[in-house]
Amino acid sequence: MHTIQSAGGQASVRFGSDGVCLVSAIPTRSFTVRTSQTDASTLSVTFTGDRQESVITATTTPEDRATVRETSW
């Protein structure tokens, strides 16, 4: 299991031979969370707060990895 931190919260994911799956997503206070999974190999967790968004994307293609994108406006 891998836990990824962002300003908006943290997500725990599990990488496996069949893809990536969400274990938990815990928003920071005053943030909301939504998830999307377009296919078995890519999962996105989006934390949205007042004038800020954190997006964690976990993928198994071409290798197991997770990225964090922070946006403020």
C-alpha positions as CSV (number, residue, x, y, z in Angstrom):
1,M,0.0,0.0,0.0
2,H,1.2,3.5,-0.8
3,T,0.0,6.7,0.9
4,I,0.3,10.0,-1.1
5,Q,0.1,13.4,0.7
6,S,-1.3,16.6,-0.8
7,A,-2.4,19.9,0.5
8,G,-6.0,18.8,0.2
9,G,-5.6,15.4,1.9
10,Q,-4.1,12.0,1.6
11,A,-4.9,9.0,-0.5
12,S,-3.8,5.4,0.0
13,V,-3.7,3.1,-3.0
14,R,-2.7,-0.4,-3.8
15,F,-0.8,-1.3,-7.0
16,G,-1.3,-4.8,-8.4
17,S,-1.0,-6.8,-11.5
18,D,-4.6,-6.0,-12.4
19,G,-4.2,-2.3,-11.9
20,V,-4.5,0.3,-9.1
21,C,-7.3,0.5,-6.5
22,L,-8.2,3.0,-3.9
23,V,-7.8,2.0,-0.2
24,S,-8.8,5.3,1.4
25,A,-9.1,9.1,0.7
26,I,-9.1,11.4,3.6
27,P,-9.6,15.2,2.9
28,T,-7.9,17.9,5.0
29,R,-10.4,20.0,7.0
30,S,-12.6,22.2,4.7
31,F,-11.8,20.1,1.6
32,T,-14.1,17.7,-0.2
33,V,-13.0,14.6,-2.1
34,R,-14.1,12.9,-5.3
35,T,-12.6,10.0,-7.2
36,S,-12.6,8.7,-10.7
37,Q,-11.2,5.7,-12.4
38,T,-11.3,5.6,-16.2
39,D,-9.8,2.1,-16.4
40,A,-8.1,-0.4,-14.1
41,S,-4.7,1.2,-14.6
42,T,-5.5,4.8,-13.7
43,L,-7.1,6.3,-10.6
44,S,-7.6,10.0,-9.8
45,V,-8.4,11.5,-6.4
46,T,-9.4,15.2,-6.4
47,F,-9.6,17.3,-3.2
48,T,-11.3,20.6,-3.6
49,G,-11.2,23.5,-1.1
50,D,-11.7,27.2,-1.1
51,R,-9.7,28.4,-4.1
52,Q,-7.5,25.3,-4.2
53,E,-7.5,21.9,-5.7
54,S,-5.2,18.9,-5.2
55,V,-5.3,16.0,-7.7
56,I,-3.5,12.8,-7.0
57,T,-3.2,10.5,-10.0
58,A,-2.0,6.9,-9.5
59,T,-1.2,4.7,-12.5
60,T,0.3,1.4,-13.4
61,T,1.2,2.4,-17.0
62,P,4.0,2.2,-17.9
63,E,5.1,1.6,-14.2
64,D,3.6,2.0,-10.8
65,R,3.6,5.7,-9.8
66,A,1.6,8.5,-8.3
67,T,1.7,12.2,-9.1
68,V,0.3,15.2,-7.3
69,R,-0.9,18.4,-9.0
70,E,-1.7,21.5,-6.8
71,T,-3.7,24.4,-8.3
72,S,-4.7,27.6,-6.6
73,W,-6.8,30.5,-8.0
